Amino acid sequence: MSKVKIGRAADLEEGGTLTFQFTRNGKPTDGFLARFHGELVAYENRCRHLPLKLDYDDGRFFSRDGNHFLCQTHNAIYEPLTGLCVQGPCEGESLKSLKIEVIKGYIWLVLD
């Protein structure tokens, strides 16, 4: 098991997001971190409908009302705490969650 430092927990405010890259099976992989209702969540930045990023490299993941993640390409809507797609072409599928830990104020991605 290895860990990758993503950033400081205090720097991610409510409704904020942070993108990052990590290596999985020798391949660069995009991820994102968000704070929603006080909880930190992390997912692969890949829509479940087509293998595209949810954002357009602009770090915008939340819907206008701030209650869901939104795929900017085809408007799939995901619940932030579970990653479940609740509306759109991949309804019923879930984003791939990533394991994170907060240690001494820093957020770490935990890779198996």
Contacts in CASP RR format, 6 or more apart in sequence:
PFRMAT RR
TARGET T0000
AUTHOR 0000-0000-0000
METHOD contacts of the structure
MODEL  1
MSKVKIGRAADLEEGGTLTFQFTRNGKPTDGFLARFHGELVAYENRCRHL
PLKLDYDDGRFFSRDGNHFLCQTHNAIYEPLTGLCVQGPCEGESLKSLKI
EVIKGYIWLVLD
1 110 0 8 1.000
1 111 0 8 1.000
1 112 0 8 1.000
2 110 0 8 1.000
2 111 0 8 1.000
3 101 0 8 1.000
3 108 0 8 1.000
3 109 0 8 1.000
3 110 0 8 1.000
3 111 0 8 1.000
4 20 0 8 1.000
4 22 0 8 1.000
4 108 0 8 1.000
4 109 0 8 1.000
4 111 0 8 1.000
5 106 0 8 1.000
5 107 0 8 1.000
5 108 0 8 1.000
5 109 0 8 1.000
6 18 0 8 1.000
6 20 0 8 1.000
6 33 0 8 1.000
6 42 0 8 1.000
6 100 0 8 1.000
6 106 0 8 1.000
6 107 0 8 1.000
6 108 0 8 1.000
6 109 0 8 1.000
7 18 0 8 1.000
7 106 0 8 1.000
7 107 0 8 1.000
8 105 0 8 1.000
8 106 0 8 1.000
8 107 0 8 1.000
9 40 0 8 1.000
9 102 0 8 1.000
9 105 0 8 1.000
9 106 0 8 1.000
9 107 0 8 1.000
10 105 0 8 1.000
11 18 0 8 1.000
12 18 0 8 1.000
12 33 0 8 1.000
12 34 0 8 1.000
12 35 0 8 1.000
12 40 0 8 1.000
12 107 0 8 1.000
13 35 0 8 1.000
14 35 0 8 1.000
14 36 0 8 1.000
14 37 0 8 1.000
14 38 0 8 1.000
15 34 0 8 1.000
15 35 0 8 1.000
15 36 0 8 1.000
15 62 0 8 1.000
15 66 0 8 1.000
16 34 0 8 1.000
16 35 0 8 1.000
16 62 0 8 1.000
17 32 0 8 1.000
17 33 0 8 1.000
17 34 0 8 1.000
17 59 0 8 1.000
17 60 0 8 1.000
17 61 0 8 1.000
17 62 0 8 1.000
18 32 0 8 1.000
18 33 0 8 1.000
18 34 0 8 1.000
19 30 0 8 1.000
19 31 0 8 1.000
19 32 0 8 1.000
19 33 0 8 1.000
19 45 0 8 1.000
19 55 0 8 1.000
19 57 0 8 1.000
19 59 0 8 1.000
20 30 0 8 1.000
20 31 0 8 1.000
20 32 0 8 1.000
20 33 0 8 1.000
20 109 0 8 1.000
21 28 0 8 1.000
21 29 0 8 1.000
21 30 0 8 1.000
21 31 0 8 1.000
22 28 0 8 1.000
22 29 0 8 1.000
22 31 0 8 1.000
22 109 0 8 1.000
22 111 0 8 1.000
23 29 0 8 1.000
24 111 0 8 1.000
29 44 0 8 1.000
30 44 0 8 1.000
30 45 0 8 1.000
30 46 0 8 1.000
30 53 0 8 1.000
31 42 0 8 1.000
31 43 0 8 1.000
31 44 0 8 1.000
31 45 0 8 1.000
31 98 0 8 1.000
32 42 0 8 1.000
32 43 0 8 1.000
32 45 0 8 1.000
32 54 0 8 1.000
32 55 0 8 1.000
32 59 0 8 1.000
32 61 0 8 1.000
33 40 0 8 1.000
33 41 0 8 1.000
33 42 0 8 1.000
33 100 0 8 1.000
33 107 0 8 1.000
34 40 0 8 1.000
34 41 0 8 1.000
34 42 0 8 1.000
34 61 0 8 1.000
34 62 0 8 1.000
34 69 0 8 1.000
34 80 0 8 1.000
35 41 0 8 1.000
36 80 0 8 1.000
36 81 0 8 1.000
37 80 0 8 1.000
37 81 0 8 1.000
39 81 0 8 1.000
40 100 0 8 1.000
40 102 0 8 1.000
40 107 0 8 1.000
41 80 0 8 1.000
41 81 0 8 1.000
41 83 0 8 1.000
41 97 0 8 1.000
41 100 0 8 1.000
42 97 0 8 1.000
42 98 0 8 1.000
42 99 0 8 1.000
42 100 0 8 1.000
42 109 0 8 1.000
43 69 0 8 1.000
43 83 0 8 1.000
43 95 0 8 1.000
43 96 0 8 1.000
43 97 0 8 1.000
43 98 0 8 1.000
44 95 0 8 1.000
44 96 0 8 1.000
44 98 0 8 1.000
45 53 0 8 1.000
45 54 0 8 1.000
45 55 0 8 1.000
46 52 0 8 1.000
46 53 0 8 1.000
46 54 0 8 1.000
46 95 0 8 1.000
46 96 0 8 1.000
47 53 0 8 1.000
47 54 0 8 1.000
47 71 0 8 1.000
47 73 0 8 1.000
47 74 0 8 1.000
47 76 0 8 1.000
47 90 0 8 1.000
48 76 0 8 1.000
48 85 0 8 1.000
48 90 0 8 1.000
48 93 0 8 1.000
48 94 0 8 1.000
48 95 0 8 1.000
49 71 0 8 1.000
49 74 0 8 1.000
49 76 0 8 1.000
49 88 0 8 1.000
49 89 0 8 1.000
49 90 0 8 1.000
49 93 0 8 1.000
50 73 0 8 1.000
50 74 0 8 1.000
52 71 0 8 1.000
52 73 0 8 1.000
54 61 0 8 1.000
54 69 0 8 1.000
54 70 0 8 1.000
54 71 0 8 1.000
54 72 0 8 1.000
54 73 0 8 1.000
54 78 0 8 1.000
55 61 0 8 1.000
55 72 0 8 1.000
56 72 0 8 1.000
60 72 0 8 1.000
61 69 0 8 1.000
61 70 0 8 1.000
62 68 0 8 1.000
62 69 0 8 1.000
62 70 0 8 1.000
62 80 0 8 1.000
63 69 0 8 1.000
63 70 0 8 1.000
63 77 0 8 1.000
67 80 0 8 1.000
68 77 0 8 1.000
68 78 0 8 1.000
68 79 0 8 1.000
68 80 0 8 1.000
68 86 0 8 1.000
69 77 0 8 1.000
69 78 0 8 1.000
69 79 0 8 1.000
69 80 0 8 1.000
69 83 0 8 1.000
69 95 0 8 1.000
70 76 0 8 1.000
70 77 0 8 1.000
70 78 0 8 1.000
71 77 0 8 1.000
71 78 0 8 1.000
74 88 0 8 1.000
74 89 0 8 1.000
75 87 0 8 1.000
75 88 0 8 1.000
76 85 0 8 1.000
76 87 0 8 1.000
76 88 0 8 1.000
76 89 0 8 1.000
76 90 0 8 1.000
76 91 0 8 1.000
77 85 0 8 1.000
77 86 0 8 1.000
77 87 0 8 1.000
77 88 0 8 1.000
78 84 0 8 1.000
78 85 0 8 1.000
78 86 0 8 1.000
78 94 0 8 1.000
78 95 0 8 1.000
79 86 0 8 1.000
82 94 0 8 1.000
83 94 0 8 1.000
83 95 0 8 1.000
83 97 0 8 1.000
84 92 0 8 1.000
84 93 0 8 1.000
84 94 0 8 1.000
85 91 0 8 1.000
85 92 0 8 1.000
85 93 0 8 1.000
85 94 0 8 1.000
85 95 0 8 1.000
86 92 0 8 1.000
98 109 0 8 1.000
99 109 0 8 1.000
99 110 0 8 1.000
99 112 0 8 1.000
100 107 0 8 1.000
100 108 0 8 1.000
100 109 0 8 1.000
100 110 0 8 1.000
101 107 0 8 1.000
101 108 0 8 1.000
101 110 0 8 1.000
102 108 0 8 1.000
END
